[in-house]
């Protein structure tokens, strides 16, 4: 059984979204729990998001630079999120890159996007349009994207392959079975 053991790094919990290769802002996470665990991450009110993080400028710039460097080195597209620890002894330490970050009501990527003036619907639109579609090993043109439609509890992003199909889309969640013939459907859950 393989086992990975890492040294604990004390310090401030920081995170940065990289959207289309650019990191713009850092969030600091302060939890009421003993550490940033599952409960702290997914229970409303257990963690306070400080956006933007109150950091020395050089620390914020280091986080952004590391985020962009790792994103590009790994060939990421669209959005990713890097998590860090920071303390004066060790400086900025990269913990991980998340290439499929959450999109829930408590998630950090939609929160940072909103801070930058990007609505959740527009963020979904950006992510869908940035997706690379491959067919027989050849990149095909981006499909038409019908703007997300909110039903109060989720956002449906409808994707069709041509303008004629886009005209025939009915914008309700009750019509999803009919959309199968309009290529495919990506559903991105998000609580309002």
BALOBA-1460 file (C-alpha; in Angstrom, 3 decimals):
// residues 192
<rec num="1" residu="x" x="0.000" y="0.000" z="0.000"/>
<rec num="2" residu="x" x="1.679" y="3.249" z="-1.106"/>
<rec num="3" residu="x" x="1.810" y="5.936" z="1.537"/>
<rec num="4" residu="x" x="2.698" y="9.602" z="1.236"/>
<rec num="5" residu="x" x="3.663" y="11.515" z="4.353"/>
<rec num="6" residu="x" x="4.266" y="15.242" z="4.226"/>
<rec num="7" residu="x" x="5.588" y="17.597" z="6.847"/>
<rec num="8" residu="x" x="2.983" y="19.840" z="8.413"/>
<rec num="9" residu="x" x="3.476" y="23.482" z="7.481"/>
<rec num="10" residu="x" x="2.004" y="25.947" z="9.923"/>
<rec num="11" residu="x" x="0.757" y="29.271" z="8.677"/>
<rec num="12" residu="x" x="-1.953" y="31.153" z="6.905"/>
<rec num="13" residu="x" x="-4.210" y="29.273" z="4.478"/>
<rec num="14" residu="x" x="-4.267" y="31.063" z="1.098"/>
<rec num="15" residu="x" x="-5.789" y="30.300" z="-2.273"/>
<rec num="16" residu="x" x="-5.683" y="31.823" z="-5.759"/>
<rec num="17" residu="x" x="-7.801" y="31.206" z="-8.837"/>
<rec num="18" residu="x" x="-6.116" y="31.182" z="-12.228"/>
<rec num="19" residu="x" x="-8.584" y="32.006" z="-15.019"/>
<rec num="20" residu="x" x="-7.264" y="31.803" z="-18.576"/>
<rec num="21" residu="x" x="-3.676" y="31.879" z="-17.327"/>
<rec num="22" residu="x" x="-4.035" y="34.911" z="-15.047"/>
<rec num="23" residu="x" x="-4.155" y="34.977" z="-11.241"/>
<rec num="24" residu="x" x="-5.640" y="38.233" z="-9.992"/>
<rec num="25" residu="x" x="-6.492" y="37.960" z="-6.312"/>
<rec num="26" residu="x" x="-5.689" y="35.935" z="-3.188"/>
<rec num="27" residu="x" x="-8.196" y="34.755" z="-0.566"/>
<rec num="28" residu="x" x="-7.215" y="33.894" z="2.996"/>
<rec num="29" residu="x" x="-9.238" y="31.201" z="4.764"/>
<rec num="30" residu="x" x="-9.705" y="31.479" z="8.530"/>
<rec num="31" residu="x" x="-11.617" y="28.638" z="10.148"/>
<rec num="32" residu="x" x="-13.218" y="28.187" z="13.539"/>
<rec num="33" residu="x" x="-12.242" y="24.494" z="13.357"/>
<rec num="34" residu="x" x="-8.904" y="23.117" z="14.574"/>
<rec num="35" residu="x" x="-7.755" y="23.058" z="10.925"/>
<rec num="36" residu="x" x="-9.251" y="23.499" z="7.455"/>
<rec num="37" residu="x" x="-11.001" y="20.124" z="7.263"/>
<rec num="38" residu="x" x="-14.079" y="18.814" z="5.456"/>
<rec num="39" residu="x" x="-16.455" y="20.416" z="7.953"/>
<rec num="40" residu="x" x="-14.651" y="23.767" z="7.685"/>
<rec num="41" residu="x" x="-14.776" y="23.620" z="3.906"/>
<rec num="42" residu="x" x="-18.377" y="22.546" z="3.356"/>
<rec num="43" residu="x" x="-20.320" y="23.973" z="6.309"/>
<rec num="44" residu="x" x="-21.523" y="27.536" z="5.898"/>
<rec num="45" residu="x" x="-20.111" y="29.861" z="8.544"/>
<rec num="46" residu="x" x="-17.255" y="27.566" z="9.643"/>
<rec num="47" residu="x" x="-14.651" y="29.387" z="7.548"/>
<rec num="48" residu="x" x="-14.277" y="33.095" z="6.897"/>
<rec num="49" residu="x" x="-13.035" y="34.084" z="3.450"/>
<rec num="50" residu="x" x="-10.944" y="37.255" z="3.509"/>
<rec num="51" residu="x" x="-11.019" y="38.611" z="-0.024"/>
<rec num="52" residu="x" x="-8.666" y="40.096" z="-0.887"/>
<rec num="53" residu="x" x="-6.290" y="38.605" z="1.651"/>
<rec num="54" residu="x" x="-4.522" y="41.174" z="3.796"/>
<rec num="55" residu="x" x="-0.946" y="40.308" z="2.822"/>
<rec num="56" residu="x" x="2.300" y="42.113" z="2.125"/>
<rec num="57" residu="x" x="2.372" y="42.953" z="-1.600"/>
<rec num="58" residu="x" x="5.399" y="40.716" z="-2.259"/>
<rec num="59" residu="x" x="3.618" y="37.709" z="-0.682"/>
<rec num="60" residu="x" x="0.474" y="38.280" z="-2.783"/>
<rec num="61" residu="x" x="2.577" y="38.649" z="-5.934"/>
<rec num="62" residu="x" x="4.493" y="35.442" z="-5.109"/>
<rec num="63" residu="x" x="1.207" y="33.532" z="-4.749"/>
<rec num="64" residu="x" x="0.003" y="34.871" z="-8.094"/>
<rec num="65" residu="x" x="3.316" y="34.107" z="-9.815"/>
<rec num="66" residu="x" x="3.417" y="30.539" z="-8.437"/>
<rec num="67" residu="x" x="-0.209" y="30.003" z="-9.467"/>
<rec num="68" residu="x" x="0.410" y="31.142" z="-13.043"/>
<rec num="69" residu="x" x="3.675" y="29.200" z="-13.296"/>
<rec num="70" residu="x" x="2.167" y="25.903" z="-12.126"/>
<rec num="71" residu="x" x="-0.965" y="26.432" z="-14.252"/>
<rec num="72" residu="x" x="1.161" y="26.942" z="-17.381"/>
<rec num="73" residu="x" x="3.693" y="24.208" z="-16.563"/>
<rec num="74" residu="x" x="0.898" y="21.642" z="-16.283"/>
<rec num="75" residu="x" x="-0.861" y="22.859" z="-19.429"/>
<rec num="76" residu="x" x="-4.036" y="23.837" z="-17.605"/>
<rec num="77" residu="x" x="-6.909" y="25.490" z="-19.458"/>
<rec num="78" residu="x" x="-9.786" y="27.658" z="-18.311"/>
<rec num="79" residu="x" x="-9.715" y="27.617" z="-14.511"/>
<rec num="80" residu="x" x="-7.627" y="26.098" z="-11.748"/>
<rec num="81" residu="x" x="-7.017" y="27.010" z="-8.122"/>
<rec num="82" residu="x" x="-3.759" y="26.834" z="-6.148"/>
<rec num="83" residu="x" x="-3.653" y="26.452" z="-2.380"/>
<rec num="84" residu="x" x="-0.786" y="27.729" z="-0.247"/>
<rec num="85" residu="x" x="0.495" y="28.063" z="3.264"/>
<rec num="86" residu="x" x="2.384" y="31.179" z="4.271"/>
<rec num="87" residu="x" x="4.540" y="31.892" z="7.295"/>
<rec num="88" residu="x" x="7.586" y="34.104" z="7.733"/>
<rec num="89" residu="x" x="10.015" y="31.194" z="8.197"/>
<rec num="90" residu="x" x="9.035" y="29.130" z="5.132"/>
<rec num="91" residu="x" x="7.570" y="31.914" z="2.988"/>
<rec num="92" residu="x" x="4.906" y="30.926" z="0.444"/>
<rec num="93" residu="x" x="4.580" y="27.141" z="0.130"/>
<rec num="94" residu="x" x="2.472" y="25.627" z="-2.662"/>
<rec num="95" residu="x" x="0.310" y="22.804" z="-1.315"/>
<rec num="96" residu="x" x="-1.557" y="21.785" z="-4.451"/>
<rec num="97" residu="x" x="-3.233" y="22.812" z="-7.664"/>
<rec num="98" residu="x" x="-6.867" y="21.892" z="-8.152"/>
<rec num="99" residu="x" x="-7.601" y="21.605" z="-11.869"/>
<rec num="100" residu="x" x="-11.301" y="20.962" z="-11.294"/>
<rec num="101" residu="x" x="-12.227" y="23.379" z="-8.506"/>
<rec num="102" residu="x" x="-15.662" y="23.454" z="-6.922"/>
<rec num="103" residu="x" x="-18.528" y="25.552" z="-8.185"/>
<rec num="104" residu="x" x="-20.826" y="25.419" z="-5.148"/>
<rec num="105" residu="x" x="-22.229" y="28.318" z="-3.156"/>
<rec num="106" residu="x" x="-19.251" y="28.026" z="-0.749"/>
<rec num="107" residu="x" x="-16.607" y="27.547" z="-3.455"/>
<rec num="108" residu="x" x="-13.684" y="29.905" z="-3.852"/>
<rec num="109" residu="x" x="-13.518" y="30.185" z="-7.660"/>
<rec num="110" residu="x" x="-17.024" y="31.670" z="-8.098"/>
<rec num="111" residu="x" x="-16.338" y="33.951" z="-5.126"/>
<rec num="112" residu="x" x="-13.069" y="35.255" z="-6.586"/>
<rec num="113" residu="x" x="-14.685" y="35.628" z="-10.008"/>
<rec num="114" residu="x" x="-17.512" y="37.660" z="-8.454"/>
<rec num="115" residu="x" x="-14.920" y="39.876" z="-6.726"/>
<rec num="116" residu="x" x="-13.397" y="40.480" z="-10.180"/>
<rec num="117" residu="x" x="-16.809" y="41.465" z="-11.594"/>
<rec num="118" residu="x" x="-17.583" y="38.126" z="-13.291"/>
<rec num="119" residu="x" x="-21.058" y="36.773" z="-12.511"/>
<rec num="120" residu="x" x="-21.593" y="33.055" z="-11.935"/>
<rec num="121" residu="x" x="-23.488" y="32.780" z="-15.232"/>
<rec num="122" residu="x" x="-20.672" y="34.541" z="-17.097"/>
<rec num="123" residu="x" x="-18.071" y="32.329" z="-15.383"/>
<rec num="124" residu="x" x="-19.981" y="29.243" z="-16.562"/>
<rec num="125" residu="x" x="-20.122" y="30.719" z="-20.052"/>
<rec num="126" residu="x" x="-16.345" y="31.324" z="-20.033"/>
<rec num="127" residu="x" x="-15.617" y="27.778" z="-18.852"/>
<rec num="128" residu="x" x="-17.869" y="26.155" z="-21.425"/>
<rec num="129" residu="x" x="-16.511" y="28.267" z="-24.278"/>
<rec num="130" residu="x" x="-12.933" y="27.464" z="-23.239"/>
<rec num="131" residu="x" x="-13.510" y="23.712" z="-23.307"/>
<rec num="132" residu="x" x="-11.627" y="22.019" z="-26.130"/>
<rec num="133" residu="x" x="-13.749" y="19.650" z="-28.144"/>
<rec num="134" residu="x" x="-11.927" y="16.818" z="-29.884"/>
<rec num="135" residu="x" x="-13.352" y="14.652" z="-32.588"/>
<rec num="136" residu="x" x="-11.231" y="11.866" z="-34.077"/>
<rec num="137" residu="x" x="-8.133" y="13.552" z="-32.639"/>
<rec num="138" residu="x" x="-8.887" y="16.842" z="-34.424"/>
<rec num="139" residu="x" x="-9.928" y="20.032" z="-32.695"/>
<rec num="140" residu="x" x="-13.359" y="21.097" z="-33.854"/>
<rec num="141" residu="x" x="-14.841" y="24.595" z="-33.618"/>
<rec num="142" residu="x" x="-16.420" y="25.605" z="-30.338"/>
<rec num="143" residu="x" x="-20.114" y="24.832" z="-30.182"/>
<rec num="144" residu="x" x="-22.695" y="27.520" z="-29.762"/>
<rec num="145" residu="x" x="-23.440" y="28.145" z="-26.108"/>
<rec num="146" residu="x" x="-26.881" y="29.137" z="-24.934"/>
<rec num="147" residu="x" x="-26.516" y="31.370" z="-21.863"/>
<rec num="148" residu="x" x="-27.129" y="29.634" z="-18.520"/>
<rec num="149" residu="x" x="-30.680" y="29.589" z="-17.270"/>
<rec num="150" residu="x" x="-31.227" y="29.797" z="-13.491"/>
<rec num="151" residu="x" x="-34.100" y="27.899" z="-11.898"/>
<rec num="152" residu="x" x="-33.346" y="29.009" z="-8.336"/>
<rec num="153" residu="x" x="-31.280" y="26.010" z="-7.280"/>
<rec num="154" residu="x" x="-29.043" y="25.272" z="-10.231"/>
<rec num="155" residu="x" x="-27.762" y="26.657" z="-13.483"/>
<rec num="156" residu="x" x="-28.225" y="24.730" z="-16.705"/>
<rec num="157" residu="x" x="-25.706" y="25.422" z="-19.441"/>
<rec num="158" residu="x" x="-27.049" y="24.254" z="-22.768"/>
<rec num="159" residu="x" x="-24.603" y="23.492" z="-25.552"/>
<rec num="160" residu="x" x="-25.581" y="22.960" z="-29.158"/>
<rec num="161" residu="x" x="-23.486" y="22.594" z="-32.301"/>
<rec num="162" residu="x" x="-25.086" y="25.085" z="-34.656"/>
<rec num="163" residu="x" x="-27.239" y="28.181" z="-34.749"/>
<rec num="164" residu="x" x="-30.314" y="26.267" z="-35.973"/>
<rec num="165" residu="x" x="-30.203" y="23.942" z="-32.961"/>
<rec num="166" residu="x" x="-29.775" y="26.968" z="-30.671"/>
<rec num="167" residu="x" x="-33.032" y="28.446" z="-32.006"/>
<rec num="168" residu="x" x="-34.892" y="25.241" z="-31.092"/>
<rec num="169" residu="x" x="-33.748" y="25.050" z="-27.452"/>
<rec num="170" residu="x" x="-36.493" y="25.495" z="-24.879"/>
<rec num="171" residu="x" x="-35.030" y="27.232" z="-21.843"/>
<rec num="172" residu="x" x="-36.479" y="25.134" z="-19.031"/>
<rec num="173" residu="x" x="-35.082" y="22.288" z="-16.950"/>
<rec num="174" residu="x" x="-38.260" y="20.287" z="-17.642"/>
<rec num="175" residu="x" x="-37.257" y="20.024" z="-21.295"/>
<rec num="176" residu="x" x="-33.866" y="18.385" z="-20.741"/>
<rec num="177" residu="x" x="-34.735" y="15.078" z="-22.471"/>
<rec num="178" residu="x" x="-35.449" y="16.995" z="-25.671"/>
<rec num="179" residu="x" x="-31.997" y="18.547" z="-25.561"/>
<rec num="180" residu="x" x="-30.214" y="15.222" z="-26.059"/>
<rec num="181" residu="x" x="-30.552" y="15.669" z="-29.803"/>
<rec num="182" residu="x" x="-29.003" y="19.138" z="-29.525"/>
<rec num="183" residu="x" x="-25.594" y="17.488" z="-28.947"/>
<rec num="184" residu="x" x="-25.080" y="17.368" z="-25.174"/>
<rec num="185" residu="x" x="-25.807" y="19.116" z="-21.933"/>
<rec num="186" residu="x" x="-23.453" y="20.229" z="-19.205"/>
<rec num="187" residu="x" x="-25.085" y="20.867" z="-15.859"/>
<rec num="188" residu="x" x="-23.235" y="22.905" z="-13.302"/>
<rec num="189" residu="x" x="-24.812" y="22.880" z="-9.850"/>
<rec num="190" residu="x" x="-24.852" y="26.112" z="-7.883"/>
<rec num="191" residu="x" x="-27.042" y="27.161" z="-4.994"/>
<rec num="192" residu="x" x="-28.152" y="30.759" z="-5.076"/>
